[in-house]
Amino acid sequence: MPRLDRGWEMHILREEVQRNGDDERTVGYYRVYHDGVPQNGSDMSGMVAEAKGPGANSPANNGRRIKAGNYPALTQNGTEYVTWNYDESDSRDAKPKPGFELRNTGERSEILIHPGQDFLRSVGCINPCTSLPNGDEMITYASSRRRVIALIEDMKSYIGEGFPRRNGQRIPGALVVIDGEP
């Protein structure tokens, strides 16, 4: 899917499927853009982990990653993950954790960008991380959490007064673009 090169965009390019025993994950690269301009900073680009493919937005609870496409972003209003008022602790057990939601995901719901840990944290969601050179490399929770918070703070800064002040709201001008079906 092509980037629109307007507004806040997180572009994800899926590259490969990795295995660790019977577990599979899809890995790729991400970069943040403001009106088509790539943003600098270590947390504005990196890698992501998702469930195995192929991408499918139906049926619900299918155990796969979502299809490649363009997805509007929302502030997350859940019990496990939220965009506003997440727990400040770096502990893996602290709740709620930081995250934001993707919309227009077909029959799928609660598709989030949130911190990962170990091999992969959840099914359908996207976990930003530093580096996943092979299936033996685990996701470090603290660095994944830092990246999610950086993405949220960058959206808040870029969008300014238009950024929703509460959870469960559409983030105007924020889009996640996913390419590739390895």
Disulfide bonds with the S-S distance in Angstrom:
none
